[in-house]
Amino acid sequence: MKRKSIADAVFEATALAILEGRWASGDPFPPERVVAEEFDCSRVVARQAIHRLADLGLLKVKQGAGTVVLGVDNADIRLIEVLMKLSDRLGDYQEDLDQHELLYGVGPLTVCAARASDSQRVELARIAREADDDTLGEAFWGAIVEAGGNRIYRMEILWWSRIEAEAPVKDALPIGMRRLFYTKLADAMVAREDPVPIYLNTVRGVLGLGP
């Protein structure tokens, strides 16, 4: 795992405080000097953290008028990466993260089912049955995205892999269930059957979303 820098640690700590509701939307955010004192860092590092939070939409920096907390409702999609890295300390967001992770697979799976060659489908089945437990998810979804040929999904799978390398994220499915699940999906692909209904039925059950 990549060692965390002081700047990253201060950024994550301040982000965590905002996400946990230490300050409400509209509250003034402490100035650089106070942040630096609280986290025992330089004012340069404190300033970096504040501007990173502002860049995500969690804060609004007003020159000459201080910094104001905007909160989660104003943050953009880049906050997802922060939430994933802090998921072990942000229990309130775990359900949302699980829904995002599991339902995300519908798109890549749909494209793969339409475009994958016979040999790619057979390879998916092999991966589902033979890949090591530690690499199963990354190998399976990497093959799904590669077979589908969608460049945007390829970018996203690399993004997921980078986050996992920096701070492993808890998988929403236990390994035994995951392998069985991926095997069913791959077998449907080999048989040229639509795997999406299988995927959605399983995911809905795991998430408690009903039929």
Number of C-alpha atoms within 10 A of each C-alpha: 8 7 8 11 9 15 17 15 14 23 22 18 15 19 22 18 12 21 18 14 11 11 16 16 18 13 14 16 21 14 14 20 14 13 21 18 12 11 15 13 15 15 16 13 21 26 18 16 23 25 18 16 24 18 16 18 20 24 27 22 16 9 7 6 8 13 21 20 22 22 22 17 9 13 17 12 9 11 17 13 13 16 20 22 18 19 18 12 13 14 12 11 15 18 12 12 16 19 16 12 13 19 14 11 18 15 14 22 21 15 17 23 23 13 13 22 15 13 10 20 24 17 18 27 20 15 22 25 16 11 15 11 13 9 10 19 19 16 15 22 20 19 20 28 24 18 23 23 16 16 11 10 20 19 12 12 19 13 13 16 15 12 16 16 12 13 17 13 15 13 12 17 14 9 14 9 11 17 21 13 17 21 19 17 25 27 18 18 25 21 13 14 14 15 21 18 12 14 19 16 13 16 22 15 11 15 15 9 10 9 9
